C-alpha cells in the first residue's frame, strides 16, 4: 500500500505542477529555468508587408513552404524564397530554430519573440514587398533574455553601426520578471512534492531553509546558463549538467539544515521534485517531434 501511495503522490505532484506551469504567462518549468530569448522591437519599419527573422551560424530550422502552401497561408512566395535562400557568410535565417516544429514567417508586429536555439551573436533580416533585404549590423547581447531594438531608418547612414541596440533597462526588468516567476514555480512544485512525501515545514526554520536553498540553486542555474550562453554551449547540454549539480547541492543542504525530518525522505523528495521538473518538458517535445514527422 505504501508503494502505491508513493507513486500516487508522484503523479499528483506532476499533474498539479503541469496545471500551474501551463497556466503561467512566462514559459518556465521548475528547475528547468528560463530559456534564452530575444525580444525584438522595430523602429521605422518599411511600408507594406515584410518578413522578419534573425541570421546566425549553426543549427536552424528549415522552411518547407512551397508555392501552394504559401498561397494557402496568405504568404508571398517570392518573399519567402528570398528569405529561404539568403546567406551572409554562413549566417542564414533561423526559421524557428533546430528544435522547433514551427516554420513561422514573422510578419509586421509590435514585438517579435525568439526562444530556444537563440544564438549569442546574430543579425536581423527584413525582406520587403519589393524583394529588398535589410540586414542589421551584428549584435552580441549582454543578457540571457535580451530586449533588442532595430532602427531601420539608420541603415545606410553614418549612424548605421548604432542601428541595433540592447535596451538594458527593459532587459533587466524582463530578466528579473522571468527569474521571479521561475523561482515561484520552483518553490510551488517542490513544496507539493515535499508535502506528498510528508515532510513538515515546522518549525518555521525549515520553511526559511527551504526557501533559501531554492533561491541559491535558482541563482546558480541562471548564472550557469548565462555563462553557457555566452560561451555558445548547447542549452540542453548545459541544462543536463547543472540539473545534476542542483540535485546534489539541494540534497546536501536540505539534509544538513532541515530539522526534525527523515533525511532519507528529504533526499527522495528532492530527487522527485527535479524529475517532475524534467518531465514537464515532455509534452512540448512530443508536439515538436510529431510536427517533424509530418514533414
C-alpha positions in Angstrom: 0.0 0.0 0.0 2.8 2.4 0.8 4.3 1.7 -2.6 1.0 2.7 -4.3 0.7 5.8 -2.1 4.2 6.9 -3.0 3.5 6.7 -6.8 0.1 8.3 -6.4 1.8 11.2 -4.7 4.3 11.5 -7.5 1.5 11.5 -10.1 -0.5 14.1 -8.1 2.6 16.4 -7.9 3.2 16.1 -11.6 -0.4 16.9 -12.5 -0.6 19.9 -10.2 2.7 21.1 -11.4 1.6 20.8 -15.1 -1.5 22.9 -14.3 0.5 25.6 -12.7 3.2 25.8 -15.3 0.9 25.8 -18.3 -1.3 28.5 -16.8 1.7 30.8 -16.3 2.4 33.6 -18.7 6.2 33.0 -18.7 7.2 29.6 -20.1 9.3 28.0 -17.3 9.1 24.7 -15.5 10.7 24.5 -12.1 14.5 23.9 -12.2 14.4 23.9 -16.0 14.6 27.6 -15.6 14.3 30.4 -18.2 15.1 29.8 -21.8 17.4 32.1 -23.7 15.3 34.6 -25.6 15.4 37.7 -27.8 12.5 40.2 -27.6 12.8 42.3 -30.8 11.3 45.7 -31.5 11.5 47.5 -34.8 11.6 51.3 -35.3 10.8 53.0 -38.6 9.9 49.7 -40.4 9.3 49.8 -44.2 5.8 50.4 -45.6 3.7 47.4 -46.7 4.3 43.8 -45.8 7.7 42.5 -44.7 9.1 39.3 -43.2 11.5 39.3 -40.2 13.9 36.7 -38.9 17.4 36.5 -37.3 20.6 35.4 -39.0 23.2 33.2 -37.4 25.6 30.4 -38.0 24.8 26.9 -36.7 21.8 24.6 -36.4 18.5 26.1 -37.5 15.0 25.2 -38.8 14.2 24.6 -42.4 11.5 26.3 -44.4 9.2 23.8 -46.0 6.8 26.3 -47.5 6.2 25.7 -51.2 4.2 27.9 -53.6 0.9 26.1 -52.9 1.3 26.3 -49.1 2.3 29.9 -49.3 -0.9 30.7 -51.2 -2.9 28.8 -48.6 -1.3 30.7 -45.8 -1.5 34.1 -47.5 2.2 34.4 -47.8 4.2 36.0 -50.7 6.1 33.0 -52.2 8.8 35.2 -53.8 9.5 36.9 -50.4 9.6 33.6 -48.7 12.1 32.3 -51.3 14.4 35.4 -50.8 14.4 34.7 -47.1 14.9 31.0 -47.5 17.9 31.3 -49.9 19.6 34.2 -48.0 23.2 33.5 -46.9 25.6 36.1 -45.5 29.0 34.4 -44.9 27.3 31.4 -43.4 24.7 33.3 -41.5 21.2 32.1 -42.5 17.6 32.7 -41.3 16.5 30.8 -38.2 13.1 29.6 -39.3 12.1 28.6 -35.8 15.3 27.0 -34.8 16.6 23.4 -35.0 14.4 22.3 -32.0 11.2 23.8 -33.2 8.5 22.4 -35.4 7.4 25.9 -36.2 8.1 27.4 -39.7 6.7 30.8 -38.8 7.2 33.7 -41.2 7.3 36.7 -38.9 5.1 39.4 -40.4 4.8 43.0 -39.2 4.1 43.0 -35.5 4.6 45.2 -32.4 7.2 42.7 -31.0 8.9 39.5 -32.1 9.9 36.8 -29.6 12.6 34.2 -30.3 13.4 31.4 -27.8 15.2 28.1 -27.8 18.2 27.9 -30.1 18.8 31.6 -29.6 22.4 32.5 -30.7 24.7 34.7 -28.7 25.7 36.5 -31.9 23.3 37.3 -34.7 21.9 39.8 -37.2 18.3 40.8 -38.0 16.9 40.5 -41.5 13.9 42.0 -43.2 12.5 41.1 -46.6 10.3 43.7 -48.1 7.5 43.6 -50.7 9.8 44.7 -53.5 12.2 41.8 -52.5 14.8 44.0 -50.9 16.7 42.7 -47.9 17.6 44.8 -45.0 20.3 43.3 -42.8 21.3 44.8 -39.4 24.8 45.1 -38.0 25.8 42.1 -35.9 24.9 42.2 -32.2 26.1 40.2 -29.2 23.6 40.7 -26.4 24.9 41.0 -22.8 21.9 39.3 -21.3 20.4 35.8 -21.5 16.9 37.3 -22.0 17.7 40.4 -24.1 15.4 43.2 -25.4 16.7 44.5 -28.7 15.6 47.5 -30.8 16.4 47.8 -34.5 16.0 51.3 -36.0 15.8 50.7 -39.7 16.0 54.4 -40.6 19.6 54.4 -39.5 20.6 51.8 -42.1 22.6 53.4 -45.0 23.6 56.4 -42.9 26.6 57.3 -40.8 24.6 56.1 -37.8 24.3 52.5 -39.2 26.5 50.8 -36.7 24.2 52.1 -33.9 21.0 50.9 -35.7 20.7 47.9 -33.3 20.9 48.4 -29.5 20.1 46.4 -26.5 17.6 48.1 -24.2 19.3 47.4 -20.9 16.6 48.8 -18.7 13.9 46.7 -20.3 16.3 43.7 -20.4 16.9 43.9 -16.7 13.2 44.2 -15.9 12.4 41.2 -18.1 15.3 39.2 -16.6 14.0 39.9 -13.1 10.5 39.0 -14.0 11.5 35.7 -15.6 13.7 34.9 -12.6 10.9 35.6 -10.0 8.3 33.6 -11.9 10.7 30.7 -12.3 11.6 30.8 -8.6 7.9 30.9 -7.7 7.1 27.9 -9.8 10.1 26.0 -8.4 9.0 26.7 -4.8 5.5 25.6 -5.5 6.4 22.4 -7.3 8.9 21.4 -4.6 6.5 22.3 -1.9 3.9 20.0 -3.4 6.4 17.2 -3.7 7.7 17.6 -0.1 4.1 17.6 1.2 3.4 14.4 -0.8 6.5 12.9 1.0 5.0 14.1 4.3 7.9 16.4 5.1 6.9 19.0 7.6 7.8 22.7 7.3 7.5 23.1 11.1 9.4 24.6 12.8 9.4 27.8 10.7 13.2 27.4 10.4 12.5 24.6 7.9 10.4 26.9 5.7 13.2 29.5 5.6 15.8 26.9 4.8 13.6 25.5 2.0 13.2 29.0 0.5 16.9 29.9 0.8 18.2 26.7 -0.7 15.9 27.0 -3.7 16.8 30.7 -4.1 20.5 29.7 -4.1 20.1 26.9 -6.7 18.0 29.2 -9.0 20.8 31.8 -8.9 23.3 29.0 -9.6 21.1 27.9 -12.5 20.8 31.3 -14.0 24.5 32.2 -13.7 25.5 28.9 -15.3 23.0 29.3 -18.2 24.3 32.9 -18.8 27.9 31.6 -18.9 27.0 28.7 -21.2 25.0 31.1 -23.5 28.0 33.5 -23.8 30.3 30.6 -24.4 27.9 29.2 -27.0 27.5 25.9 -25.2 24.4 23.9 -26.1 21.4 24.9 -23.9 20.3 21.3 -23.3 23.8 20.1 -22.6 24.4 22.8 -20.0 20.9 22.1 -18.6 21.7 18.4 -18.1 24.9 19.2 -16.2 23.5 21.9 -14.0 20.4 19.8 -13.1 22.7 17.1 -11.7 24.7 19.7 -9.8 21.5 21.2 -8.4 20.2 17.9 -7.2 23.4 17.2 -5.4 23.5 20.7 -3.8 19.9 20.6 -2.8 20.0 17.2 -1.2 23.2 18.0 0.7 21.9 21.4 2.0 18.4 20.3 2.8 19.6 17.1 4.6 22.1 19.3 6.6 19.9 22.2 7.6 16.3 20.9 7.8 15.4 20.0 11.4 13.3 17.1 12.7 12.9 15.4 9.3 13.7 12.0 7.9 17.0 12.6 5.9 16.3 9.7 3.5 12.8 11.1 2.8 14.3 14.6 2.1 16.7 13.1 -0.4 13.9 11.2 -2.1 11.6 14.3 -2.2 14.4 16.5 -3.7 15.2 14.0 -6.5 11.5 13.5 -7.2 11.0 17.3 -7.5 13.7 17.5 -10.1 12.4 14.6 -12.0 9.0 16.3 -12.1 10.7 19.4 -13.4 12.3 17.4 -16.2 9.1 15.6 -17.1 7.3 18.9 -17.5 9.2 19.5 -20.8 8.0 16.2 -22.4 4.7 17.5 -23.8 6.5 20.2 -25.7 8.9 17.8 -27.2 6.2 15.3 -28.1 4.5 18.0 -30.1 7.7 19.1 -31.8 8.7 15.6 -32.8 5.2 14.8 -34.1 5.3 18.0 -36.2 8.7 16.9 -37.6 7.2 13.5 -38.6 4.5 15.2 -40.6 7.2 16.6 -42.9 
